[in-house]
Amino acid sequence: MNEVSTQDPIAAVETLLDQALPEAPLLSEEQILSEHQSLRRAWGSQQIFAGTPAEIKAIILPNLQELAAIPQFEQFVVRVLPNLSCAQVIAVFSTDTFTGVRVWRGAAHVYACGNSAFHG
């Protein structure tokens, strides 16, 4: 999947889950939790969420809507990160900063996490 940019939170989460995530490899829960540990340090991620694609969409969408409402918001960028075995959406801001959400495919669930402000 090529990188996709949009300003629409709904389009961003649908692209993330419907196009990007299927291209990410299937990981064990142990691998996913290990990846999350690195984001706890790098992003201050507090919690990882697991569920069906619909449940994860219901968690991610309000977070993206909140990010889109920030005055400095410019766009969402969705892409597959093959070297990290995940799909990611980032909110890009005019202040040269970003906030990311990552998702992984597990055998029984989809997993998602973000920074310290990401909530379920």
C-alpha positions as CSV (number, residue, x, y, z in Angstrom):
1,M,0.0,0.0,0.0
2,N,1.3,3.5,-0.8
3,E,1.2,6.2,1.8
4,V,-2.2,7.9,2.0
5,S,-2.8,11.4,3.2
6,T,-6.2,12.8,4.3
7,Q,-7.7,15.4,6.6
8,D,-10.7,13.3,7.3
9,P,-10.5,11.2,10.5
10,I,-13.1,8.7,9.2
11,A,-11.1,8.2,6.0
12,A,-7.9,7.9,8.0
13,V,-9.2,5.1,10.3
14,E,-10.9,3.2,7.4
15,T,-7.7,3.4,5.3
16,L,-5.7,2.3,8.4
17,L,-7.8,-0.8,9.2
18,D,-9.1,-1.7,5.7
19,Q,-6.0,-1.2,3.5
20,A,-2.9,-0.8,5.6
21,L,-3.4,-3.3,8.4
22,P,-4.1,-6.3,6.1
23,E,-0.6,-5.7,4.6
24,A,1.1,-5.9,8.1
25,P,2.3,-9.4,9.1
26,L,0.4,-11.5,11.6
27,L,2.3,-11.4,14.9
28,S,2.0,-13.3,18.2
29,E,0.7,-11.5,21.2
30,E,4.1,-11.7,22.8
31,Q,5.6,-9.9,19.7
32,I,2.9,-7.2,19.8
33,L,3.4,-6.6,23.6
34,S,7.1,-6.3,23.0
35,E,6.5,-3.7,20.3
36,H,4.2,-1.8,22.7
37,Q,6.9,-1.7,25.4
38,S,9.2,0.2,23.1
39,L,6.3,2.7,22.5
40,R,5.8,3.1,26.2
41,R,9.3,4.5,26.3
42,A,9.3,6.4,23.0
43,W,5.7,7.8,23.0
44,G,4.7,7.5,26.7
45,S,2.0,5.0,25.6
46,Q,0.0,4.0,28.5
47,Q,-2.3,1.2,27.3
48,I,-2.7,-1.2,24.4
49,F,-6.2,-2.0,23.3
50,A,-7.2,-5.4,21.7
51,G,-10.5,-6.2,20.0
52,T,-12.2,-6.8,16.7
53,P,-11.6,-4.3,13.8
54,A,-14.9,-2.6,14.6
55,E,-14.0,-2.3,18.3
56,I,-10.6,-0.9,17.5
57,K,-12.2,1.5,15.0
58,A,-14.5,2.8,17.7
59,I,-11.4,3.5,19.9
60,I,-9.2,5.1,17.3
61,L,-11.8,7.3,15.6
62,P,-12.6,9.6,18.6
63,N,-8.8,10.0,19.1
64,L,-8.3,11.1,15.5
65,Q,-11.3,13.4,15.7
66,E,-9.8,15.1,18.7
67,L,-6.4,15.5,16.9
68,A,-8.1,16.9,13.8
69,A,-9.8,19.6,16.0
70,I,-6.4,21.0,17.2
71,P,-5.8,24.3,15.4
72,Q,-2.3,23.3,14.2
73,F,-3.6,20.1,12.6
74,E,-2.6,19.6,8.9
75,Q,-3.3,16.1,7.9
76,F,-3.3,12.4,8.7
77,V,-0.8,10.1,7.0
78,V,-1.5,6.4,6.9
79,R,1.2,3.8,6.0
80,V,2.5,0.3,6.5
81,L,5.7,0.1,8.5
82,P,7.1,-3.2,7.3
83,N,10.3,-3.0,9.4
84,L,8.1,-2.6,12.5
85,S,5.4,-5.1,11.4
86,C,2.5,-2.7,11.9
87,A,0.3,-0.1,10.2
88,Q,0.4,3.5,11.5
89,V,-1.6,6.7,11.2
90,I,0.0,9.9,12.2
91,A,-1.5,13.3,12.7
92,V,0.9,15.9,11.3
93,F,0.8,19.5,12.8
94,S,2.1,22.8,11.4
95,T,4.5,22.9,14.4
96,D,6.6,20.1,12.8
97,T,5.3,17.6,15.3
98,F,3.2,14.5,14.9
99,T,1.1,12.1,17.0
100,G,0.9,8.5,16.0
101,V,-1.4,5.5,16.4
102,R,-0.1,2.0,15.6
103,V,-2.0,-1.1,14.9
104,W,-1.0,-4.8,14.7
105,R,-2.6,-8.0,13.5
106,G,-2.7,-10.8,16.0
107,A,-4.2,-14.2,15.6
108,A,-7.4,-13.4,17.6
109,H,-7.4,-9.6,17.8
110,V,-6.3,-6.3,16.3
111,Y,-4.2,-4.3,18.7
112,A,-3.8,-0.5,18.9
113,C,-1.9,2.1,20.9
114,G,-0.9,5.7,20.8
115,N,0.8,8.2,22.9
116,S,0.0,9.1,26.6
117,A,-3.2,11.0,25.5
118,F,-4.6,8.0,23.5
119,H,-7.7,6.7,25.2
120,G,-10.3,4.0,24.8
